């Protein structure tokens, strides 16, 4: 209940309600893009300042290693499960969507933890960046394998050149503007340290909460518009959109407990593992796996998983991690 009374979360709920009643309220796309870039830049700066203060310790390496392991395991497991209820291409796209991460969910979790005075490593911003691409790469591998099998069944003809080449996908994944901004801001934070933190406090600290609330208002409106895409979907898919994030968060909790990742870092690993991409991955999948149905992977991630994580998932993961890890 405390999380629901947070102003940023209430603005998200307001956006959903405004969209549901078909209000003409909207945030211009250019403003929405600016807000997203601001949040990533501020988050990168915070992470860089924290990393400059702590240094690259074995604990940092452990937390980042866990992030990469989850980024590979989750889409691989998801694909195996989804193949039972979806076509191969749809399964690959949904697995990539749920294997990647939502920056807004992560930013909201960071703000929630700061409100509750829960410590975490600022380097977890780097963990978010590392978890973005592995799922995309795996989805391309799965899709290419499916095409090769289909070609082998049609008189041995070579696989058709459908979708985006893996090399181009890799280039776009690692040079995406938003991800580069996050990493660049983190580097600036590392280089400038405490002096930079003091100088940038009005920008990356004081404005952050209000900007997040404004952006979540826009996300609420977008969520309301995406809900029609969920209608008529298989109950198994709807169940996956609800239960998969819980399973992924549980996997992150188990991994964090096994290698003794600090409480705050484990909570953020759970949030990242439970989140689903609704911007980067769907944009790539439209070109890389055109055989997949966008209404499936986009509708599930934004229409169901995103609001559930924002409203209930973040406080749930925090509570469970605190109970398990103390």
FENFENWO-V371602 format. One record per pair of residues at least 24 apart in sequence whose ideal C-beta (glycine too) atoms are under 8 Angstrom apart, sorted by sequence separation. I is the first residue (numbers start at 1). GAP is how many residues later the second one is. D is the distance in whole Angstrom. If there is no record, write none. Layout:
BEGIN
I/GAP/D  I/GAP/D
END
This chain:
BEGIN
74/24/7  75/24/3  140/24/8  249/24/6  276/24/7  277/24/7  278/24/4  74/25/5  75/25/8  103/25/6  141/25/7  248/25/4  249/25/4  276/25/4  140/26/5  248/26/5  101/27/6  71/28/7  245/28/8  246/28/7  278/28/6  71/29/8  137/29/7  140/29/5  245/29/4  276/29/5  71/30/8  101/30/5  245/30/7  275/30/7  276/30/7  100/31/7  101/31/6  245/31/7  275/31/8  100/32/6  137/32/7  100/33/8  136/33/6  137/33/7  275/34/6  99/35/7  100/35/4  274/35/6  99/36/3  100/36/7  137/36/7  98/37/8  133/37/8  136/37/6  97/38/8  271/38/7  96/39/4  99/39/7  274/39/6  95/40/7  96/40/6  99/40/8  133/40/4  132/41/7  133/41/7  96/42/7  271/42/7  95/43/7  96/43/4  271/43/6  274/43/7  95/44/6  132/44/8  92/46/8  93/46/6  271/46/6  92/47/4  95/47/7  132/47/6  270/47/4  92/50/4  129/50/6  267/50/6  270/50/8  91/51/8  92/51/5  267/51/5  270/51/6  129/53/6  88/54/7  89/54/6  92/54/7  128/54/8  129/54/6  267/54/5  88/55/8  266/55/5  67/57/8  89/57/6  125/57/6  126/57/7  63/58/6  88/58/4  263/58/6  64/59/7  71/59/7  75/59/7  79/59/7  237/59/7  241/59/4  263/59/7  266/59/6  43/60/8  63/60/7  67/60/4  71/60/4  75/60/4  126/60/6  240/60/7  241/60/8  245/60/6  60/61/7  63/61/7  66/61/8  67/61/8  70/61/7  71/61/8  74/61/7  125/61/6  244/61/8  59/62/8  64/62/6  68/62/5  71/62/8  72/62/5  76/62/6  238/62/8  241/62/8  242/62/7  263/62/5  40/63/6  43/63/8  60/63/5  64/63/5  67/63/5  68/63/7  71/63/4  75/63/5  79/63/6  233/63/7  237/63/6  241/63/4  242/63/8  245/63/7  263/63/7  39/64/7  43/64/6  46/64/8  63/64/6  67/64/5  71/64/6  75/64/7  241/64/5  245/64/6  249/64/7  253/64/8  39/65/7  256/65/8  64/66/6  68/66/7  72/66/7  229/66/4  233/66/7  238/66/7  242/66/7  36/67/8  43/67/7  54/67/7  122/67/8  233/67/7  253/67/7  257/67/6  36/68/8  39/68/5  54/68/8  245/68/6  249/68/5  253/68/6  257/68/6  54/69/8  229/69/7  230/69/5  256/69/7  51/70/8  229/70/3  230/70/7  50/71/6  51/71/6  249/71/8  253/71/6  50/72/2  51/72/5  226/72/7  49/73/6  50/73/6  226/73/6  230/73/4  48/74/7  229/74/6  230/74/6  47/75/4  51/75/8  103/75/7  46/76/5  47/76/6  226/76/4  227/76/5  47/77/7  226/77/4  47/78/3  46/79/7  47/79/6  103/79/8  223/79/6  222/80/7  223/80/7  44/81/6  43/82/5  223/83/6  223/84/5  219/87/7  219/91/8  216/94/7  111/97/7  111/98/7  9/99/8  8/100/7  111/101/6  179/101/8  178/102/7  8/103/6  108/104/7  176/104/6  6/105/8  107/105/6  6/106/7  108/108/7  3/109/6  6/109/7  104/111/7  173/111/7  104/112/7  172/112/7  104/115/6  169/115/6  169/119/5  164/120/7  164/123/5  163/124/7  164/124/4  163/125/5  163/126/6  163/127/6  162/128/7  163/128/8  162/129/7  51/135/7  44/137/7  48/137/7  52/137/6  40/138/6  44/138/4  48/138/4  51/138/7  52/138/5  43/139/7  44/139/7  47/139/5  48/139/6  50/139/8  51/139/5  52/139/8  41/140/6  44/140/7  45/140/5  48/140/6  49/140/4  52/140/7  53/140/7  37/141/7  40/141/5  41/141/7  44/141/3  45/141/7  48/141/2  49/141/8  52/141/4  53/141/7  121/141/7  124/141/6  127/141/7  131/141/6  36/142/7  40/142/5  43/142/8  44/142/4  47/142/6  48/142/4  52/142/7  120/142/8  127/142/7  135/142/8  139/142/8  42/143/8  45/143/7  46/143/7  48/143/8  49/143/8  94/143/8  119/143/8  121/143/7  37/144/6  41/144/5  44/144/8  45/144/5  48/144/8  49/144/7  119/144/8  120/144/3  121/144/5  124/144/5  128/144/6  136/144/8  40/145/7  44/145/7  49/145/7  118/145/7  119/145/5  120/145/6  124/145/8  127/145/7  132/145/7  136/145/6  143/145/7  94/146/8  98/146/6  118/146/5  135/146/7  139/146/7  143/146/5  49/147/7  98/147/8  120/147/7  48/148/8  49/148/4  120/148/6  132/148/6  136/148/5  140/148/5  143/148/7  85/149/6  118/149/7  136/149/8  139/149/7  140/149/7  98/150/7  139/150/6  45/151/8  85/151/5  86/151/8  113/151/6  45/152/8  85/152/7  136/152/7  113/154/7  45/155/6  85/155/8  113/155/8  45/158/8  46/158/6  82/158/7  109/158/7  110/158/7  45/159/4  81/159/7  109/159/6  42/161/7  42/162/4  106/162/7  109/162/4  41/163/8  42/163/8  81/163/8  42/165/8  106/165/6  42/166/5  78/166/7  105/166/6  106/166/6  105/167/8  38/169/8  39/169/8  42/169/8  105/169/8  106/169/7  105/170/4  101/171/5  39/172/6  38/173/5  39/173/6  102/173/4  74/174/5  101/174/5  102/174/6  101/175/8  102/175/6  35/176/6  39/176/6  100/176/7  101/176/6  102/176/6  103/176/8  74/177/7  100/177/4  70/178/8  73/178/7  98/178/5  35/179/6  36/179/7  97/179/5  35/180/4  97/180/5  100/180/7  70/181/7  96/181/8  97/181/8  100/181/5  70/182/6  32/183/7  35/183/7  97/184/5  70/185/7  96/185/5  97/185/7  32/186/5  66/186/7  69/186/7  27/187/8  31/187/8  93/188/8  97/188/7  66/189/5  96/189/6  27/190/7  66/190/6  27/191/4  93/192/5  66/193/6  27/194/7  26/195/6  66/195/6  25/196/7  93/196/5  62/197/6  92/197/6  62/198/8  63/198/5  94/198/8  62/199/6  63/199/8  70/199/7  74/199/6  93/199/4  102/199/8  89/200/6  92/200/7  93/200/8  97/200/4  118/200/7  8/201/7  15/201/7  19/201/7  96/201/8  97/201/8  105/201/7  7/202/7  11/202/4  15/202/4  18/202/7  19/202/5  59/202/8  63/202/5  67/202/6  70/202/7  89/202/4  90/202/5  94/202/6  104/202/8  108/202/6  112/202/5  116/202/7  11/203/7  14/203/6  15/203/7  17/203/8  18/203/6  19/203/8  59/203/7  66/203/6  70/203/5  89/203/4  90/203/6  93/203/7  94/203/5  97/203/7  98/203/7  112/203/7  8/204/5  12/204/4  15/204/7  16/204/4  19/204/7  20/204/5  87/204/8  93/204/5  97/204/5  102/204/6  105/204/5  8/205/4  11/205/5  12/205/7  15/205/2  16/205/8  19/205/2  67/205/7  105/205/6  109/205/5  113/205/7  7/206/5  11/206/4  14/206/6  15/206/5  18/206/7  19/206/6  63/206/7  90/206/5  94/206/7  104/206/8  108/206/6  112/206/7  9/207/7  12/207/6  13/207/7  15/207/8  16/207/6  17/207/8  20/207/8  90/207/7  98/207/7  102/207/7  8/208/5  12/208/4  15/208/7  16/208/5  105/208/8  109/208/8  11/209/7  15/209/7  105/209/7  86/210/7  12/211/8  16/291/7  12/295/8  12/298/6  13/298/7  12/299/8  9/301/7  9/302/7  4/307/7  3/308/8  3/311/6  3/312/4  2/313/7
END
